Amino acid sequence: MDLGTRPLDEGSLADAVNVLNAGFLDYIVKIDFSLPMLLRMIRHDQIDCSLSSIVKDGERDVGVALIARRGWSCRLAAMAVIPEARGHGVGSWLVDQLLRDAKERGDRAIELEVIEGNDIAVRLYESHGFEPKRQLLSFQATHPVDAREKGLREVDIRHVANQVTRHGLPDLPWQVSGESLAQVGPPSKGYQLNDAYIIVSDLESSDIKIRGLITELGSRRQGLATRLLHVVMAKNPGKTWIVPPFCPQELEPFFLKAGFARGSVSQVQMSKQLA
């Protein structure tokens, strides 16, 4: 194969959408990429189009890699190889390229997530020195909640994101870090109850995602986050409440105690130190 790359910002983003859809066509979790979806990913996850690339085999597009970057760290936000090009070492060649590029630009760490069950991808990344860090879990609840409490107020999502940065785990997954949550805007909403904060997706939808939930460090172990969660759920009855598969496994006891059940999708958070 005659492999090479071109930066994503030197062509049409529609090319990346086409390759992503082809590469994820038989994926464990169905994903339908579109240009608006890709643009949201670029904004929310800080994907750098000059560092992201289309993989070429001669004149044919055979793969894509989306790279996000913050300071000395980067993330492989998505990687796909079209079915016709698999089995020829394209994925391994691309990961080598990504690691070399990251080292050359001075990145000190790179991270990614892989759906559990995608053993081929896990082995690929492990063969290049990535190490599993933790499980990332999903949760779901549909049961009615009876919770009433005064003091709930809507707040700026950016304010909630700042609380996540100050009081959250220092190694949160990229998508639910304070930096990413600060990119979220309406129709998502942020709420505060005492020293607990939450970000939820569009409340008009039948399925509502819990995008962020945090309690200030000095106010932990008082049930504030559970009360906040239940009050917001009670004010919006008849909904399905979803925690996407970015939730660190350390938080599983909290969501189970709050009445949520484990979701069917989980991921492995992986990382590699470059310096």
C-alpha positions, 0 to 999 in steps of 0.5 A: 500500500502507498500510505500517506496523510493529508491534514483535515483542514486542507480539504473538505470535512465531508471527506472525513464524514464519509470515511468515518461512516465507512469505518464505523459501519460495522462498529459495536455501537452504531454511529451515524456521522454527519457534518453538523455532528463533526462540527460539534465534536470539533468545538466541544472536544477541541479537535485540531483540524491541522493535527487531524488527518485523512489517510490516503492509499494513493488517491483513495481515502482509507482512514481518518484520525481526529486529534484533540489537544490541550497544552501538553496533552492530546487525545485520539478522539476518533480513528477509523479505517474503511473495511476494504483497507483492513488487514494491511497494517493501516491502523498500526501505521497510523498509530505510529504516525500519530505518536511520532507527530505528538512527540515532535510537537512536544506533547507529553501524553496522549489518551483515548477511549475504546468500547469494551468488547472491541478487543482488536482495537485494545490490542492495537493500542496496547501494542503501541504502549497504551495502558488501560487506566479505568473503566468508563461506565454508563447508567440509566434510570426511568423510575419516577422520583418524588423529591421536592426541595426549595433552593434549586436554581438555574446557573450558567453552565460555564459556572458548573464547568468551573466547579468540575475543574476545581472539585472534580477528579484530576484525571477526568475523561476528556469529554466530561472535564471542565474544559469540555463542559465549558463548551456546552450551551443551550438547550442544555442547562446547568442547575445548583442546589446548595453546593451541588451542581449538575448539567443536563441536556435538552429537557424537552427530549424524552432521553436526557443526558446527565453531562456533569455532576459535582459537589464542592469538596467541603460539602461531600458525604451529605447527600447533596448530589443525590438530592440535586439529581432527584429534584431535577428528575422529579421536576421533569417526570416521564423521562429516561435519564442517561449517563453516557459511557464516560463515567469513571468506575469510581463513581459507580456506587453513587449512581447505583445508590441513586437508583440508576442501573448499569448501561449496556455500553462501557469503555476503557480509558487508555493513555500513554506517556510520551515524555 
